[in-house]
Amino acid sequence: MPKLEQSRPPYVQICDHYKSLITRGDLSPGDPIPTLRKIAEEWGVSQVTASKAVNLLQDEGHVKIGGPGLRTVVVDPKTVNRNGHDRAKSVRRTGRIYTPGEYAKIQTAEIVNAPDHVADALGLTGPNPMAIRRVRVTYGPDDQPVSASTSWYDAALADSSPKLLVTERILEGSWGYVEQQTGKKATRGRDQISTRLATAEDAQMLGIELPAAVKVSTTFLWTDDGFVVEYGVSVAGAGRESTYDYTLSDDDE
């Protein structure tokens, strides 16, 4: 077992260790990783630190809870689809929206007349509301399309957040960039998941043949005072899954 270094947080080093095992093929899709208790014992850390390491592995899309006995197991990257919830956690934990090996190509970054549903989502009013539209295709480590997404922002952000109108990746994510530029921090989010038949545009961006079904994830991110940091719609092809873990308490009754 590698020794912990003083220069980096222990949970990051533990996470990196298991990532290297997965990358080398020592751990394959479906293989379990050690329990939190075992990780804590082997590395000489608390279970809280072990939990942070596993959470980071999960945020980056390397593992999920779902094996026999609810063990944490290695995932097949070809089956993973990360929704707004996953990417928001990644930005908060790592400062980056993309996981290692994942990248995006920005197709469009422009100011357009806001469609009615976008104007409603962003709270835009007036006879001719305008919005910033960013369209991207996200690719996995195998260079195959994972999802196609469109993010919408109030056009008034063009002055404070000019990168929104540039067809280049924003590593911390578009909404993370808006937070930095405006000081408006997202504190609430909502993902709405549905399915529909793929359009011709979906098929072109995702590299799928029609007819086909797609999963649609609609994401809202708000500040405490109700400002919409981002409204986005992401489309993924069949065979990809999203997993959410949560805790229950007596307060949930």
C-alpha positions as a printed NumPy array, in Angstrom:
array([[  0.   ,   0.   ,   0.   ],
       [  1.469,   3.405,  -0.967],
       [  2.37 ,   5.716,   1.877],
       [  0.525,   8.968,   2.339],
       [  2.406,  12.115,   1.445],
       [  2.26 ,  15.295,   3.497],
       [  1.803,  17.547,   0.467],
       [ -1.681,  16.401,  -0.617],
       [ -4.946,  15.67 ,   1.192],
       [ -5.102,  11.992,   2.212],
       [ -8.52 ,  11.397,   0.628],
       [ -7.22 ,  12.639,  -2.754],
       [ -4.249,  10.256,  -2.552],
       [ -6.514,   7.333,  -1.689],
       [ -8.829,   8.238,  -4.561],
       [ -5.865,   8.442,  -6.958],
       [ -4.65 ,   5.005,  -5.823],
       [ -7.929,   3.322,  -6.747],
       [ -8.154,   5.296,  -9.996],
       [ -4.751,   3.923, -10.99 ],
       [ -5.907,   0.368, -10.213],
       [ -8.955,   0.899, -12.413],
       [ -6.923,   2.477, -15.219],
       [ -4.376,  -0.363, -15.214],
       [ -7.129,  -2.958, -15.304],
       [ -6.336,  -4.369, -11.865],
       [ -9.946,  -3.524, -11.016],
       [-12.533,  -4.23 , -13.734],
       [-16.175,  -3.107, -14.142],
       [-18.231,  -4.855, -11.477],
       [-15.317,  -5.468,  -9.125],
       [-15.872,  -4.191,  -5.581],
       [-13.514,  -1.812,  -3.861],
       [-12.771,  -2.29 ,  -0.149],
       [-15.267,  -1.191,   2.463],
       [-14.817,   2.13 ,   4.247],
       [-13.654,   0.269,   7.349],
       [-11.058,  -1.679,   5.346],
       [ -9.792,   1.458,   3.567],
       [ -9.512,   3.288,   6.891],
       [ -7.544,   0.405,   8.439],
       [ -5.189,  -0.062,   5.481],
       [ -4.388,   3.627,   5.103],
       [ -4.445,   4.574,   8.785],
       [ -7.144,   7.217,   8.331],
       [-10.597,   7.816,   9.736],
       [-13.708,   6.411,   8.088],
       [-14.71 ,  10.009,   7.339],
       [-11.555,  10.403,   5.233],
       [-12.178,   7.035,   3.58 ],
       [-15.735,   8.141,   2.788],
       [-14.46 ,  11.361,   1.188],
       [-12.131,   9.323,  -1.028],
       [-14.934,   7.013,  -2.165],
       [-17.271,   9.969,  -2.716],
       [-14.656,  11.566,  -4.957],
       [-14.3  ,   8.317,  -6.921],
       [-18.057,   8.274,  -7.356],
       [-18.263,  11.954,  -8.314],
       [-15.676,  11.338, -11.016],
       [-17.672,   8.41 , -12.389],
       [-15.314,   5.552, -11.493],
       [-17.5  ,   3.669,  -9.001],
       [-21.098,   3.344,  -7.91 ],
       [-23.03 ,   1.73 ,  -5.088],
       [-24.927,  -1.21 ,  -6.46 ],
       [-23.033,  -4.449,  -6.06 ],
       [-24.214,  -7.401,  -3.94 ],
       [-24.9  ,  -6.17 ,  -0.429],
       [-24.792,  -2.595,  -1.728],
       [-21.019,  -2.776,  -2.192],
       [-19.228,   0.018,  -4.037],
       [-18.176,  -1.375,  -7.415],
       [-16.212,  -0.2  , -10.435],
       [-18.425,   1.005, -13.281],
       [-18.125,   0.561, -17.011],
       [-17.516,   4.13 , -18.287],
       [-19.533,   3.335, -21.411],
       [-22.728,   3.018, -19.33 ],
       [-22.438,   6.146, -17.169],
       [-24.443,   9.298, -17.771],
       [-23.772,  12.219, -15.427],
       [-26.688,  14.568, -14.853],
       [-26.757,  18.05 , -13.358],
       [-26.635,  16.637,  -9.827],
       [-23.428,  14.705, -10.569],
       [-21.712,  17.599, -12.316],
       [-22.691,  20.065,  -9.583],
       [-21.086,  17.791,  -6.969],
       [-17.979,  17.487,  -9.142],
       [-17.618,  21.272,  -9.41 ],
       [-18.05 ,  21.709,  -5.657],
       [-15.542,  18.947,  -4.759],
       [-12.916,  19.358,  -7.482],
       [-13.486,  22.729,  -9.191],
       [-13.894,  20.878, -12.5  ],
       [-17.046,  19.753, -14.263],
       [-15.418,  17.04 , -16.39 ],
       [-14.03 ,  13.781, -15.037],
       [-10.566,  12.527, -16.099],
       [-10.723,  11.353, -19.721],
       [-13.996,  13.163, -20.325],
       [-14.141,  16.241, -22.534],
       [-16.613,  18.4  , -24.421],
       [-16.784,  20.128, -27.765],
       [-18.804,  23.336, -27.848],
       [-20.981,  23.395, -30.939],
       [-22.683,  26.767, -30.476],
       [-22.329,  29.794, -28.187],
       [-24.647,  32.651, -29.128],
       [-27.358,  35.086, -28.084],
       [-30.783,  34.157, -29.466],
       [-34.438,  34.99 , -28.979],
       [-35.444,  32.966, -25.94 ],
       [-38.058,  30.269, -26.681],
       [-41.095,  30.517, -24.414],
       [-40.046,  27.623, -22.175],
       [-36.568,  29.132, -21.745],
       [-37.934,  32.588, -20.958],
       [-40.222,  31.024, -18.334],
       [-37.38 ,  28.984, -16.819],
       [-35.005,  31.977, -16.616],
       [-37.705,  34.41 , -15.48 ],
       [-37.194,  36.644, -18.522],
       [-39.897,  39.202, -19.252],
       [-40.614,  41.779, -21.936],
       [-41.714,  41.563, -25.57 ],
       [-38.456,  40.105, -26.953],
       [-36.466,  38.284, -24.244],
       [-32.942,  37.251, -25.228],
       [-30.883,  34.375, -23.869],
       [-27.392,  32.908, -24.209],
       [-27.445,  29.411, -25.729],
       [-24.469,  27.035, -25.365],
       [-24.67 ,  23.658, -27.094],
       [-22.055,  20.985, -26.38 ],
       [-21.376,  17.313, -26.976],
       [-19.587,  15.512, -24.146],
       [-17.331,  12.56 , -24.931],
       [-16.073,   9.742, -22.719],
       [-12.594,   8.214, -22.446],
       [-13.395,   6.074, -25.509],
       [-14.02 ,   9.258, -27.562],
       [-17.646,   8.26 , -28.059],
       [-20.473,  10.773, -27.407],
       [-21.902,  10.503, -23.91 ],
       [-24.478,  13.279, -24.07 ],
       [-25.561,  16.374, -25.959],
       [-26.629,  19.325, -23.855],
       [-27.893,  22.865, -24.204],
       [-27.36 ,  25.398, -21.421],
       [-29.329,  28.639, -21.251],
       [-28.49 ,  31.909, -19.45 ],
       [-29.927,  35.389, -19.241],
       [-28.37 ,  37.423, -22.083],
       [-27.61 ,  40.141, -19.519],
       [-24.696,  37.931, -18.371],
       [-22.826,  38.566, -21.629],
       [-20.941,  41.566, -20.16 ],
       [-19.895,  39.96 , -16.879],
       [-19.339,  36.443, -18.268],
       [-18.   ,  36.833, -21.841],
       [-16.665,  33.251, -22.059],
       [-20.268,  32.072, -22.367],
       [-20.17 ,  33.366, -25.943],
       [-16.913,  31.615, -26.895],
       [-16.945,  28.122, -28.422],
       [-14.282,  26.815, -26.058],
       [-14.499,  24.55 , -23.024],
       [-14.896,  26.114, -19.603],
       [-13.203,  23.591, -17.315],
       [-15.074,  24.606, -14.176],
       [-18.332,  24.418, -16.117],
       [-20.361,  27.274, -17.53 ],
       [-22.398,  27.791, -14.394],
       [-19.309,  27.542, -12.195],
       [-17.816,  30.295, -14.336],
       [-20.981,  32.396, -13.912],
       [-20.669,  31.978, -10.155],
       [-17.086,  33.228, -10.229],
       [-17.881,  36.177, -12.449],
       [-21.064,  37.345, -10.726],
       [-20.654,  36.216,  -7.123],
       [-24.08 ,  34.561,  -7.384],
       [-23.66 ,  31.08 ,  -5.909],
       [-26.07 ,  28.284,  -6.764],
       [-27.484,  26.72 ,  -3.609],
       [-30.407,  24.692,  -4.987],
       [-30.81 ,  22.418,  -7.963],
       [-33.407,  20.219,  -9.583],
       [-33.057,  17.448, -12.183],
       [-36.149,  16.338, -14.085],
       [-35.686,  13.035, -15.935],
       [-37.854,  11.9  , -18.84 ],
       [-37.62 ,   9.921, -22.092],
       [-38.647,  10.611, -25.669],
       [-37.826,   9.626, -29.228],
       [-34.578,  11.065, -30.55 ],
       [-34.721,  13.874, -33.078],
       [-32.534,  14.107, -36.176],
       [-30.353,  16.634, -34.316],
       [-30.002,  14.249, -31.342],
       [-28.979,  11.434, -33.663],
       [-26.359,  13.544, -35.406],
       [-24.721,  14.736, -32.18 ],
       [-24.872,  11.384, -30.355],
       [-24.009,   9.208, -33.329],
       [-27.118,   7.031, -33.017],
       [-29.484,   5.623, -35.635],
       [-33.159,   6.526, -35.79 ],
       [-35.598,   5.514, -34.504],
       [-34.142,   5.528, -30.992],
       [-35.149,   6.453, -27.475],
       [-33.162,   8.998, -25.456],
       [-33.082,  10.052, -21.829],
       [-33.656,  13.766, -21.252],
       [-32.378,  15.484, -18.099],
       [-33.593,  19.008, -17.436],
       [-31.562,  20.859, -14.8  ],
       [-32.291,  24.056, -12.867],
       [-29.725,  25.756, -10.617],
       [-30.846,  28.63 ,  -8.366],
       [-29.371,  30.984,  -5.814],
       [-31.056,  31.553,  -2.454],
       [-32.771,  34.664,  -3.806],
       [-34.182,  32.822,  -6.84 ],
       [-31.7  ,  33.893,  -9.527],
       [-31.381,  31.154, -12.162],
       [-27.655,  30.449, -12.541],
       [-28.338,  27.915, -15.312],
       [-31.19 ,  26.173, -17.075],
       [-30.015,  23.189, -19.097],
       [-31.29 ,  20.216, -21.067],
       [-29.086,  17.138, -21.605],
       [-29.858,  14.197, -23.892],
       [-28.217,  10.753, -23.613],
       [-28.695,   7.592, -25.65 ],
       [-29.983,   4.254, -24.431],
       [-27.783,   2.048, -22.277],
       [-26.529,   4.814, -19.98 ],
       [-27.52 ,   5.105, -16.344],
       [-27.368,   7.644, -13.55 ],
       [-27.17 ,   6.635,  -9.904],
       [-28.009,   8.8  ,  -6.891],
       [-27.257,   7.864,  -3.297],
       [-29.032,   9.518,  -0.398],
       [-29.651,   9.163,   3.292],
       [-32.954,   8.974,   5.131],
       [-33.685,  10.312,   8.599],
       [-36.679,  10.665,  10.882],
       [-36.982,  14.259,   9.651],
       [-37.973,  12.927,   6.201],
       [-41.273,  11.523,   7.484]])
